[in-house]
Amino acid sequence: MRAVGRDALKLLGGVLAVGATVLMGVQGCGLFESERVSKGRNLYRHYCMHCHGENGRQNEGFNWITMPDPRPRDLSIRNEMETFKDEELYL
């Protein structure tokens, strides 16, 4: 009886491991995107993408070339962006 119990526990452990892996993969693919992320993406597309581009890199915005200096910053530089407070970004 103990051998059957061990086999059942091994099977259950395997099923749980596979289930956890599948759930992590699904969450990573964006199906469970938070409401805040979705709203932020929509706000960026509406207000920021014209100048900063789709990915926030310099030279990407469709009107970047025609803008006067200082031109929009490169938002893809993580070390630099982490130095700003939310209030400074959303003025």
Backbone as numpy.savetxt, mean C-alpha at the origin, in Angstrom:
# Nx Ny Nz CAx CAy CAz Cx Cy Cz
-4.86 -45.80 19.30 -5.67 -44.61 19.30 -4.81 -43.34 19.30
-3.66 -43.42 19.99 -2.80 -42.24 20.03 -2.22 -41.92 18.66
-1.92 -42.94 17.88 -1.38 -42.71 16.54 -2.40 -41.99 15.67
-3.67 -42.36 15.82 -4.72 -41.69 15.06 -4.84 -40.24 15.51
-4.75 -40.00 16.81 -4.83 -38.64 17.34 -3.69 -37.76 16.84
-2.49 -38.35 16.77 -1.34 -37.59 16.27 -1.51 -37.27 14.79
-1.98 -38.25 14.04 -2.20 -38.02 12.61 -3.25 -36.93 12.39
-4.29 -36.96 13.21 -5.33 -35.94 13.09 -4.78 -34.56 13.42
-3.94 -34.48 14.45 -3.34 -33.20 14.82 -2.41 -32.69 13.71
-1.65 -33.61 13.11 -0.77 -33.21 12.01 -1.58 -32.68 10.83
-2.67 -33.39 10.53 -3.54 -32.96 9.43 -4.15 -31.59 9.73
-4.64 -31.42 10.95 -5.23 -30.14 11.35 -4.19 -29.03 11.27
-2.98 -29.30 11.74 -1.91 -28.30 11.67 -1.59 -27.91 10.24
-1.56 -28.91 9.35 -1.31 -28.63 7.94 -2.40 -27.80 7.31
-3.65 -28.13 7.63 -4.78 -27.37 7.10 -4.73 -25.93 7.59
-4.44 -25.75 8.88 -4.35 -24.39 9.43 -3.21 -23.60 8.78
-2.07 -24.25 8.56 -0.94 -23.57 7.94 -1.27 -23.14 6.51
-1.90 -24.02 5.76 -2.29 -23.68 4.39 -3.32 -22.56 4.40
-4.29 -22.64 5.30 -5.32 -21.60 5.40 -4.72 -20.24 5.73
-3.78 -20.23 6.68 -3.13 -18.96 7.05 -2.35 -18.39 5.87
-1.66 -19.25 5.14 -0.90 -18.79 3.98 -1.81 -18.20 2.91
-2.92 -18.86 2.66 -3.88 -18.37 1.67 -4.44 -17.02 2.10
-4.81 -16.90 3.37 -5.37 -15.62 3.84 -4.35 -14.50 3.76
-3.09 -14.77 4.08 -2.07 -13.74 3.97 -1.87 -13.33 2.52
-1.92 -14.30 1.62 -1.78 -13.99 0.20 -2.93 -13.16 -0.31
-4.14 -13.48 0.11 -5.32 -12.73 -0.32 -5.27 -11.32 0.23
-4.87 -11.17 1.48 -4.79 -9.83 2.06 -3.72 -9.01 1.35
-2.63 -9.64 0.97 -1.57 -8.93 0.29 -1.93 -8.50 -1.12
-2.94 -9.10 -1.72 -3.29 -8.74 -3.10 -4.30 -7.61 -3.17
-4.70 -7.05 -2.04 -5.55 -5.88 -2.06 -7.04 -6.14 -1.97
-7.46 -7.38 -1.83 -8.90 -7.64 -1.71 -9.47 -7.11 -0.40
-8.61 -7.00 0.61 -9.07 -6.53 1.91 -8.51 -5.14 2.20
-8.45 -4.30 1.21 -7.91 -2.96 1.36 -8.77 -2.16 2.33
-8.12 -1.45 3.22 -8.86 -0.68 4.20 -9.56 0.51 3.54
-10.58 0.97 4.20 -11.34 2.12 3.68 -10.47 3.37 3.62
-9.59 3.54 4.62 -8.71 4.71 4.65 -7.74 4.71 3.47
-7.21 3.55 3.14 -6.29 3.45 2.00 -7.03 3.77 0.71
-8.23 3.25 0.58 -9.03 3.51 -0.61 -9.36 4.99 -0.76
-9.75 5.62 0.34 -10.06 7.06 0.31 -8.81 7.87 -0.01
-7.68 7.49 0.60 -6.43 8.19 0.34 -6.01 8.09 -1.11
-6.17 6.91 -1.69 -5.83 6.73 -3.10 -6.71 7.62 -3.98
-7.99 7.68 -3.68 -8.91 8.52 -4.47 -8.57 9.99 -4.32
-8.24 10.43 -3.10 -7.86 11.83 -2.89 -6.58 12.17 -3.65
-5.59 11.27 -3.59 -4.34 11.50 -4.32 -4.61 11.62 -5.81
-5.41 10.73 -6.34 -5.71 10.77 -7.78 -6.40 12.07 -8.16
-7.27 12.57 -7.30 -8.03 13.77 -7.61 -7.20 15.05 -7.46
-6.42 15.15 -6.36 -5.74 16.40 -6.05 -4.25 16.43 -6.37
-3.58 15.30 -6.39 -2.12 15.30 -6.42 -1.50 14.74 -7.70
-2.16 13.77 -8.29 -1.57 13.03 -9.40 -1.24 13.90 -10.61
-1.96 14.98 -10.81 -1.72 15.84 -11.97 -0.30 16.40 -11.97
0.19 16.72 -10.78 1.53 17.31 -10.68 2.60 16.29 -10.27
2.25 15.40 -9.35 3.23 14.45 -8.82 3.29 13.15 -9.59
2.34 12.90 -10.47 2.33 11.66 -11.24 1.67 10.52 -10.48
1.43 9.45 -11.19 0.72 8.31 -10.62 1.47 7.68 -9.45
2.79 7.62 -9.53 3.59 6.98 -8.49 4.33 7.97 -7.60
4.09 9.27 -7.78 4.72 10.27 -6.93 6.14 10.61 -7.29
6.61 10.18 -8.44 7.99 10.47 -8.84 8.04 11.73 -9.70
9.16 12.43 -9.63 9.31 13.63 -10.44 9.29 13.27 -11.92
8.86 14.22 -12.71 8.74 14.07 -14.17 7.58 13.19 -14.60
6.70 12.77 -13.69 5.60 11.88 -14.07 4.29 12.61 -14.30
4.03 13.70 -13.59 2.77 14.39 -13.74 2.61 14.95 -15.15
1.39 14.91 -15.66 1.21 15.33 -17.06 1.50 16.81 -17.26
1.43 17.62 -16.20 1.75 19.04 -16.36 3.02 19.43 -15.60
3.85 18.46 -15.26 5.06 18.72 -14.49 6.01 19.64 -15.23
6.17 19.46 -16.51 7.13 20.24 -17.30 6.75 21.71 -17.34
5.47 22.03 -17.36 5.03 23.42 -17.48 4.98 24.15 -16.15
5.23 23.46 -15.06 5.12 24.10 -13.74 6.34 24.95 -13.44
6.15 26.07 -12.77 7.29 26.91 -12.39 8.06 26.28 -11.24
9.29 26.74 -11.06 10.08 26.28 -9.92 9.57 26.94 -8.65
9.58 26.28 -7.55 10.02 24.91 -7.34 8.97 23.92 -7.84
9.43 22.96 -8.57 8.53 21.93 -9.10 8.14 20.95 -7.99
7.08 20.18 -8.24 6.62 19.23 -7.22 7.72 18.27 -6.78
7.70 17.95 -5.50 8.70 17.05 -4.94 8.47 15.62 -5.38
9.53 14.85 -5.25 9.46 13.42 -5.52 8.93 12.73 -4.26
7.69 12.30 -4.32 7.04 11.69 -3.16 7.46 10.25 -2.94
8.25 9.69 -3.83 8.65 8.30 -3.70 9.90 8.12 -2.83
10.51 9.23 -2.39 11.69 9.14 -1.53 11.22 9.00 -0.09
11.19 7.77 0.38 10.60 7.45 1.68 11.29 8.17 2.84
12.61 8.19 2.86 13.33 8.83 3.96 12.97 10.30 4.10
12.80 10.96 2.99 12.44 12.38 3.02 10.98 12.56 3.44
10.09 11.74 2.91 8.66 11.89 3.20 8.34 11.59 4.66
9.12 10.71 5.29 8.87 10.37 6.69 9.17 11.54 7.63
9.89 12.56 7.17 10.21 13.69 8.02 9.07 14.69 8.13
8.07 14.58 7.26 6.94 15.52 7.27 5.83 15.05 8.20
5.18 16.00 8.83 3.98 15.71 9.63 2.78 15.68 8.68
1.72 15.00 9.09 0.51 14.95 8.27 0.01 16.34 7.94
0.09 17.26 8.90 -0.41 18.62 8.69 0.36 19.33 7.58
1.63 19.00 7.43 2.44 19.62 6.39 2.10 19.06 5.01
1.65 17.83 4.96 1.34 17.19 3.68 -0.04 17.55 3.17
-0.95 17.81 4.06 -2.35 18.00 3.67 -2.83 19.42 3.87
-1.99 20.39 3.55 -2.38 21.80 3.68 -3.26 22.23 2.55
